[in-house]
Amino acid sequence: MSIDVLVLTSVVLGVFFMFVASFGVLRLPEFTQRIHAPTKAATLGLLFLLLALSLNAREGPVVTKALLALLFIGVTAPVGAHILARAGRRQGATRPPETEAKKNRRVE
């Protein structure tokens, strides 16, 4: 398998996950769900795009910077999502009725 195929596959997967993240922000009904979509999917999309960059460049400084960027995003994205969720909760972001109904349903 050639490097170009791996680069192309990584770019396609990265763009797909970025699209899923943006689509999730638009379509999910609840505030905390809208935070969850870009936190998970965009981080995964960035992972694949930085992998494609590293495979295509194959230079030490580029690979190092890509790994550092991934490490930084991997550490800060969950913290940022948590801060946004807490701020939303304090500002009164409520759940839609169908979510509340699922939460209050007892499992037997």
N, C-alpha and C positions, 0 to 999 in steps of 0.2 A: 504494500500500500504506500503510495507516494505521499510526501509531505503536503503537496498541494491539495490532495483529497482530504487530508486531516484538517488543513486550514479552512477549506471550504465548508466542511462538515461543522467545524467549530463556529464559524461565522453564521451559518444557517441556524444552528441551535441557539446561539447567543441572541440573534435577532428574534427568533421565535419566543424565547423566554422574556425578552424585553417587551414584545408585543402582548404576551399574556399578562405581564405586569400592568401595562397601560390599559388593557381591556378590563382587567380586574378592578382597577380604580374607577372606571366608568360604570361598570355593571353591578358591582357588589352593593347590597342595600345598606349595610351597617357601617358606621364610622370605623370601628376597629377592624372590620373585614377589609375595608378599603386601605387601611394601613398595612395589613398583612400581605396583600398582593404585591406591592412593590418591594417590600422588605425581602420576601423569599424569592420571587421570580426574577426581580431585577438583579439581585446578588448572583443568582445562578447564571443569568444572561451575561453579566459582566465577567464571570469566571470563564465562560466559553469564549467571549471576545478577547479577553486578555491571553487566553491560551492560544488563540489564533494569531494574535500579535507576536507572542513569544516564538511560536513555531515558524512564523514567516520571517521574523527578523534574525533569529538565531545568533544574537550578539549578547554578550554577558551583561552589559549595563541595561539593555532593554528588558531582558528577562528579569533582572533584579528589580527594576522599577515596576514591572508588571506584578511581580510577586508582592512587593511592598504595597502597591495600590490595592491588591486583592486582600491582603492582611488588614489594611486600614478599613476598607469597606466592610469586611467580615466582622470586624470588632465594633464599628460605629453604627452600622445599620440596625442591629437589634436594640441598641441603646437609644437611638433616635426614635425608633418605633415605640419603644416603651414610654419615652417622654411625651410623644404625641398622644398616645393612648391615655396617659394620666391627665394631660392637659384637657383633652376632649371630655373625659369623665368629669373633671372639675367644672368644666363649662356647661355641663348638662347634656352632653351627647347621649341620646337615648337609643334604645334598641327598637327595631320595628316590632309590631305586635306578633308576627309569626315567629320571630326569634324568641321572644319572651314565652310564647306558648310552648315551644320546644324545650326551653330551659325548665319550665315549671312542670312538665309532664313527668310522672313517676315511672321508673322502669321496674317492671315486676318480673 
